[in-house]
Amino acid sequence: MTRLVVVYDAGSARTGEIASSLSGLGRVTFAVPAAAAAPGLLTTMRGLADVVTLEGGVVDQVRALAALGPDAILTFSERMLRHTAVLAEGLGLPFHSPAAAELLTDKLLQRQALREAGVDGVRSRGLSDPAELPAALDEIGLPAIVKPRVGEGSRNTFLVSDRGRGAELVAGLLGEGERELVVEELLLGRDCAPFGDYVSVESLVADGEVTHVAVSGKLPQVPPFRETGQFWQAALPASERRAVEDLAGAALRALDARVGVTHTEVKLTPAGPRIIEVNGRLGGMMNELSRPAGLDLVETAGRLALGQGAPSLALRDDEVFYLQLNLAPPVPCTLAAIEGVRTVRSLPGVCSYRTLIRPGSAIAGGVHTNLLDLLVGQAPDHAAMLATIEAAMDALTFTFTLPSGPLRVGARSLRRSWEDVAR
């Protein structure tokens, strides 16, 4: 029987989603690094599929996986992309090469490769010591972006507008565990209101050949760079959509992406589209968006890993498919209550609404994209989509317990910076 090995770690698609989407292709085995193999996770996985724990060195892991006779290997976790590439090479299975996986996950090397290929010349520089910041800002200029050299989910990504604040920020990040940072120029987007000034391109790569699925529009971000939702298709004219797709395709070829579903983020600037970053795996929450439109991207990733090539695409274009997210506070607190759930679920066009953090749960804080809930819907056009999202924002209220006491916040207020919300 055909067997697919899925290398799993935090940041992946949900285990149940992976198992159900891939089960029609063959027998699924979750391969979990020993450091991530929590008893509760393993118990959940064993109820869905076969499970192996990745122990020892790479040679030991390849030997253990080879004994299963796998026909494909893939991952939906950013942090497992490089390791999966090494395992795939050892097993002789299709995947990104280890060199390509490094380019797809190392933000500094990725920028260098794109510049050298003439795809996009965004200025960037790495630093591992706060003393290196002045020279980096001399080269890049202000304002700039500071972010981890390797990371996902907008973790520790900040805007730097002045040198003093930048020095404090870099010293704090490096002192709190980040080993190396990237400083890069801030790409200034054009006015795209009421939508965000960036998009993403969802692409399928089969033996290096790129097929674009969709250009995903975005809802406006919450400061500093926290995502609040996305939709198919983006509200762009056809000519601009083609330019965005052409840029994403050139970037994937420059990075030698070989096999899988990819997610390329693109800034819409007054001078044209520019690369934000290229991800060599399925974008976060993207399957929640694609399935109502008729395409299961988790299943598609499995088919690509099996060498079946990119499927023929028949996405519906007579409706807008969307998902909207409310973001947890960036400060430590506890979610005490959520009100308005029943009202949201009854709104026209809402396919599903679910909470992602249970009342009573602690929230660690931080500027990464930490989600309270997920609204999925469809609408006849972008205006109707926005109307439903606004109605949902009016209906939802969250209560948080902070050291200073309880704070009741309407969902609409969560779109503002937390300093304004808590004031």
N, C-alpha and C positions, 0 to 999 in steps of 0.2 A: 504493500500500500504506500502511496505517496506520503512523505513526511516533510513537514515544514518546521524548522527550528526558529523560534522567535526569541531573540536575546532581549531580556526585559530588565528595565530599571525605572526609577521614578521619572516622570515626565512623558511616559509612553501613553498611547491610547489605553483605554480601560481594558482590563483583562477579559471581562465578559464580552466586550465589543470585539476584541481580537479573536477570541475563540469562536464566537458565533459567525463572524465574517469569513474566517479561514477554514472552518470545518468542512465546507463543501468542496474544498480543494484537496483535502487529505487529512492525515493525522497531525495534530498540532502538538509540539513540545515546547514548553517555556524553558529557556535556559537563563537562570538567575545567578548573578554574581553572589558569592558567599556573603559579602558585606551587606547585600540588600535582601538576603533570604530570611526575612522575619517570619516567625512561625505562622502568624495570622495570614500573611500574604501567600505562603506556600499552601496552607489549608484551602484558601479560596481558589488558588490555581488548580489544585488537584481535583477539585470538583468540576473543573472545566476541561482539562487537558492533561497530558503527561507533563512531568516537571523533572528537570535535572538541575542540580546546583553546580555552578562553575567553580571548581576548586583547583588549587595547585597552579602551576605555570601554564603558559599557552600550549606547550606540547601535551601536557596532561589533559587539558580541556579539549583540544582537537581530537585526541585519542578517544576520549569519552563520547564525544559527539559523533565521531566517525563510526563507533560501534552501533549507533542507532540507524545508520544508513540513510542520512538525510538527503532529500532532493533539493532543498532550498534553505537558505538562511537569510533572515532579515531582522530589522529592529525598527521600532518606532520611538526610540529614546535617543535624544541628542547626545547624552553622555556615553552611550554605548556604541556610537557610530564607528569610532576608531577601532574599538575592540572587535566589533562584528566584522570589520574589514580584515583584521588579522586572522580571525577564525575562518572566515570564508576563503581566504587565500590558502590556509592550511588544509581545508577540506576540498579545495578545488571547485568551489561553488561560485556562481555569479554574484558579484556585489561591487561596490566601489573599491578600487585598489586602496591599500593602506595610505599611499601618498595622496590620493584624491580625498580620502576621508579626513586626512590632516588639514588639507586646504578648506574643506567644507566646515570644519569645526574650529579652526584657529583664525580669529578675526584679523590678526595682523598679517599672517601669511596669505590669507584670502585677498586682502586689499592689495598686497604686493603683486600677487598673480594677476589680478584684474588690471592693474596698471600696466604691467609688463605686456599683457595681451592686447592693450589698447582698448579694453572694454569700458573702463571707468577709472578716472584718475583722482578719486577722493584721497586727500592727503591724510596720512595716519602715521603714528609712531608708537612703539611700545615703550613701556617703562616699568621698572621693578624697584625703583628707589625714588622717593619724593624729590631728591635733589636733581633728578632728570627732567622734572616738569618745566622749569623755565625755558630750557632749550627746545623742548617739544612745542611749547606755546609760541616761541619765536618762529618756528617753522610752520605751524598750522594756523595760528591766529585765533582770535576770539570772535564770537563764542565757539565753543568746542564741545565735543561729547567725550565723556570718560566712561569706560565700561570694562568689564573683565575680558582678558584676551580669549578665554574659553568660558562659555556660560550660555544659559538659555532663559527664556521667560522674563526678559528685561531685568534680570537680577543685577543690582548695583550699577544701574545705568543712569547717569546724571548729566545735566547740562551745566557747563562751566562758563560763567559770564565774566568773571574777574579772576585775576591771578591769586589774590589772597584766599578767596573761597576755594579755588582749585587746589591750592597747596594743602588746606585743611582737609579737603575731601580725599585727595590722593593719600595723604598720610594716614587718615582714618581707615580707608579701604585696605591698604597694604598692611596696616597694623592689625586688622581684624580677620586676616586669613587669605585675602586675595594675593596670589603669588605674582601675577603680572597683569598690568592694565594696558589698554589701548586708548590713546588720545587721537581723535580724528575730527576733521572739520565738520561743522554743523551744516547739514543740507537744509536750506530754507525752502519750504514748500510754498506753492502758490495758493491763493484763496480758493478752497474747494467747498466752502460751507454750503449746505449743512453737513457735508461729509468730511472725513479725514483727508489730509493732504498726502496720503500714501495709499498704495495698493499692494497686493501680493499676487504672484503668478503661481498657480498650481500646475505642475508639469509631470509628465510620465517619461522616464528614461529607460530605453531598452537597448542594450548593447551600444550605448552612447548616442542613440538617436532620440531626439527630444520631440515630444508631442505636448502641446499645451491644452489643459483641460478648461481653465477659466482664469479670468482676471478678477480677483476678489476685491470688492470695494470695502472700505473701512469706515466705521463710525469714529468721531473725533476722540483723540486720546485724552486721558486724565494725566496731569503732570506727575512725574516728569515725562515718562514715556509708557504709560500703562494703557493697554488695549481694552476697548469697551464693546467691540463687536465687529462683524463683517457680513458681507452679503454678495450674492451672485446675481447678475453680473454687475461689475462696477459701472457707475454712471459716467462713462467716458464715451466720446465719439469714437467711431470705428477706427479712424486713422491713429488716434492716440493709443487705443488698445493694441493695435498692431505694433506700434513703436515700443510699448512696454513689453510685449511678448518677444519682440526681436532682441531687446536688451537682455531679458532673462535667458533666452536661448544662448546668446553669445557668452554670457557669464557661465552657464552650466558647461558649455564646451571648453571654455578657458580653464575651468577647474577639473576637467576630465571626469565629470559625473558619468557613471556607467549604467547603473541599474537602480530603479526604484521610483517612488513618488517624491518630488522635491517641492520646496516652498521658498520662493524668491521674493523678498520685500523690496519695493521700489518707491522712491520718493518722487512726487510730482512737482518739479520745480518750474519756475518761469522759463528756464532755458531748456526744459525737456526732462524726461525721466532719468533718474540716477539710482544706482544700486545702494540699498541700505545694507542688506546682507543676503547671502545665499545659504539655505539649509538643505542638507542632503537627506531629508526625511519628511514624512507627512507633517504639515503644519498643525499647531495646536488647535484642537476643537474642529478641525477642518472636515472630518468625517461626519460630524453632527450637521454640517452645512450641506455636504454633498449628497447624503442619502435621500433627503426629501426631493432633491433635484434628479434622482434616478441613477446615481453612481456611488457605489460603495468603494471608497478609496483604500480602505484596509484590505478588502478582498483584491482590489486591483494591484496593490503592492505585493500580495502573495502571488498573483499571476505573473507579475514581472519577475519576481525572484525565481519562479519555476521556468523562466525562459519562454513564456507563452506570448510575449510581446504586448504592446499597448492595445487595449481593446478599441473597437470602433466606438466613437463617442456619439451619443444621442441625447445630449442634455436639453431639457426644456428651456426655451427662451421667451415664453409667453408670460412668465411670472418672475417675481423676485423672491429668492429664498434667502433667509437671513437668520443670524443668531445675535443676541444681545446679552451683555454680561454686566453685572454689578460687581464692583471691586471692593474687597475687604479693606478696612482702614490700614494705613501703613504704620500704625502704632500698635503696640501690644494691647490686647483687650479681650473680652469674651463676648460672643454673640449671644444675646439674651433672648431675642424674639424676632419673628418675621410676621408682618401683617399684610394682608391683601392678596395672598396666594390664590384663593378661590376666584377673586375678581379677575386676576391676570389670566388664569386658565380659561375663562369664559369669553375673552376678547376675540373678535373675529380674526381668523387667519392664524391664531396661535396653535401650533402643532403640539408643543409640549413646553412645560415650565417645571424645572426642578431645582431645589436648593442643593448646594454643594457643600455647605457647612451647616451642621445641625445646631440648633439653639442649645446653649450650654457648652459649646466647644470653644477652646482657647484659640486666639488668633495671634500668631507670632509677630506680625507686622513686617515692615520692609517694603521697598518700592517695586519688587517683582510683581507680576500679574497674579495676584491671589484672589480667587473668585468666590463670591458669595452664592451665585446662582447662574442659571442658564435658561434663556428664553429662545425657543426655535419657532420660526413662523414662515409663512409665505403670503405674498400680497400681489395684487395685479400690477403694481408699479412702485417706484421708489417713494412717491408721496404717501401712498397707503401704508407702506412699511413704516415710515417715520411716524405717521399718525398712531399706529398701534403701539410702537415703542414709547411714544410720549404718554399714551393712556396707561401703559404698564408702569411707567415711572410715577405717574400720579397716584397709582393704586398702592404701590409698595412702600412699606415703612420698616426700617430696621432699628432695633434697640441694642446698643452696645454697652457693656459695663467697663468703664475705665477706672484708673486709680482715683480720679476725681468724682466718680459716681456714674449713674446711668446717663446715656445720651441717646435720644430718639431722633432718627435721621430719616427724612424722606429720600427715596431712591434718586430723585433728581439732584439732590444736594451732593450725592456721592460722585457726581461728575466734576465737582469743583476740587481745588486743592484742599488737602485735609486741614491746613491752617485756617482756611475760610470756614470749613464745616464746623470745626471745633470752637470757633470764636463765639 
